[in-house]
Amino acid sequence: MRRAGRAAALLVVLGAVLAVLGTGTAQAAGYRYWSFWEGSGTDWTYATQGPSLVRPDDGAVQGFRFSVSEDSQDSAKPRRSPGFTEICADTPAKDGTKRVALVIDPGTAADAPAGETPPALRTVCARVAADASTAEALASVAKPLRYSSDALLCAISGYPGSGCGEQVSGNGHETPAASAASDAATSDAATGSGGSGGGPSAGVLVGVGAVLLLGIAAVVQARRRRG
């Protein structure tokens, strides 16, 4: 009987621990932001630098996608394949300048902030100075742009109308957490520095510890009573 009682108590503790871990997983958070991509053949590669630091060559394709994601590993790519020839077909080369094809994908309604509707995906060919950055190419064709005080790209062509890098809980609601640093934070996510590995958070682990302590105390108390 004693063994059965102990086993039952341990099962209760294990169930509580699993419940806490399950809650932590369900509430995994992501960030709502414009991710930056570079065209590579027929596919996209998550940029390792912010758009203000990248200086693409003539013929490059650069992409922007608005979505909710935890890090670069699950970030949504632009929904249009890179295609410089098609995008810049009507923009001939010109001495002293370069052409940069841009794919601007505002994402889906599911990723849009409350009360906002994403505009249609669009492509545009920017002709800019030979030493221009991607950010300058974007500014030449997609104003107004909005940046945070940390230089994080918050809005392209006025979308979204407010907010910048908000943390969003697993149920799709915004949380009061601070925004995702700067446009260099995008490169941090790409290289894995400071990104979430998807495991339980510190708060969840603390909760697990508390549940274990309570369970152990319950088992000890049961032993004393039966003794």
N, C-alpha and C positions, 0 to 999 in steps of 0.2 A: 504494500500500500504506500509505504514511504517513497519508493522509487517511482511509482505511478504519479504521486503528488508532485515530486520534483520535476518529472518529465513534463507534466501539464503546465507547471509554472514556467519552465524554460520555453515551452512552445508559445505561451502568452508573450514572453519577452521578445522572442524571435519575431512573432507577428507584429508587435509594436514597432520593432526596428525596421522591418520591411515596409511598414506603412509610412514611416517617416522618410525612408529613402525614396519610396514611390512618390510622395508628395514633392520632394526636392526635384525629381526628374520631371514631373509634370509642370513645374513652375520654372523650368529652365528659361532664361531670358536671352533675348537678342537685342540688336540695335537697329533702328530704322534710319537708313542713311543712303547717300549716293555712293556706290562703290565704283571704282575706276579700273578699267580693263584696257589691255593692249591687244590689237589684232595680231594673230599668229597663224598665217596660212588661212585655213577655213574655220579656225576656232579662236577662242578668247583665252588670254592668260591674265590672271589677277596681277595688277601692277604692283611692283615692289617699292615704288616711290609715289608721292603725291603728284597731281597734275601740274602744280606750280614748279616742280623740279624736273619733270620730263621735257626734253626738247626733241620732239620726233623729227625724223627725216622726211623729205618730200616723198609722198607715197604711203605714209603710215596711216593706219586706221586705229582710232582710239574710241573706247566705248564707256558709257556711263549707264548704270542701272540703279534705280531706286527700289529698295526692298528691305525686308527685315531679315537679319541673319546674325548668328552668334559670332562667326569669324569667317576668314577667307575660305575655309574648307566647305562651308555650306552656303556661301554667298551665291545669289542668283546671277547668272550671266545675262548680258544683253540678249534679247530674243531675236536678234537679226545677225546673221553671219557676217564677218568682216568681208567687205568687197570694195576695195578702193576704186577699181576701174568703173564699176557701176555707179558708185556714189559721186565720183568726180568726173564723170563722162563729159559734162558740159563746162568744165573748168580747166582750160588749157594751161600748160606750164608757162611760167613767166620769169624772166631773169630777175634775180635778186629776191625772189619769194619762194615759198614752198606751199604745197597743198596737203592738207591733213583732212582725211575723211573722218567724220564723227557720227557715231551711232548713239542717240540719246533716248534711252528707254525708261520712262517714268514708272514702269512696273504695273502691277495689277491693283484692283480695288481692294483686295485682301490686305495689301501692304500699305495702303493709303492711310494717312492720319484721319481721325474721325471728322466727318463733315466735308472731306475733300474728295474730288474725283480726279484720277490721274489723266493727263492729256495723252494723246496718241503718240506712239513711238515715231520718231522721225530721224532721218539721216540728212546730213548737210556736209558740203565740202567747204572748208575754210581756207582761204588764201591769205597767208600771213607772212611776216618777215622771216627770213631764213633762220634767224636765231630765236624765234618765238617758242614759248613753252606751250604745252597742251592747254593750260589754263588760259593763256592769251588767245589761243585759237578758239576755245570755247566761248570766251567773252566776245569775240568778234561776230559770232553768229547766234548766240543763245541768251542775250540779255533779257531781263535783268538776272544777274547772278547774286546770290547772297552768301556771305561767309560769316562764320562765327569769329569771336575775338581771338580764337586760337588758330584761325585760318582753315577751319574745317569747311568744306563746301556744303552748304545747307540747302540751297535751292538753285535750280536751273530753269531759266525762263519763268521765274516766279513760282515754281512748284517745288516743294509745298509752300503754302503761304506763310507758315509759321513753324517753329520747332527746328531742332537741329540735333540729330544723333540721339534721339530719345531711347532710353531703355524700355523694351517692351516685354512683358511677362509671357509665359508660355500660353496663356489664354488669350493673347492678342491685345491686352490692355496696357496702356503706358504706365510706367512706374515712376516714382519721384526721383530716380537716380540721376546723377549728373550725366551730361552728354559725353560722347566718345571722343575726347581729347582734341586732336587737330587733324589736318589732312595727312600728317605724318602718322597718325594713329592707323590710318588705312594701311600703310606699309607695315606697321607693327603687326597688324592682324595677318597680313600676308606672310610674314616671316615667322609667325608663331609667338612673338614676344608679347607678353601681356595678354594673350588671348585665353579664352576659356577652353579647357579640354573636354568639357561636357560632363564631368563628374560632379558628385555632390558638392555643394558649396560649404564654406566654413560653418555657416549657420546650421545647415543640415547635419553636419558632423557633430556639432555641439548638441543638437537635439537628440541624436543617436546616443551620445554619451550619457545624457540625462536619463533617457529611457532605460539604458543598461543599468545605471545605478539604482533606479527605482525597482527594476526587476530583481536585481541581486538582493536588495533590502527586503523585498517581499518573500524571496526564497528563504533568507535567513530567519525572518520572523516566523514563517511557517514551521521551520525546523524547531524553533524554540517552543512553539505552542505544542507540537507533538511530543517534544521531549518531556 
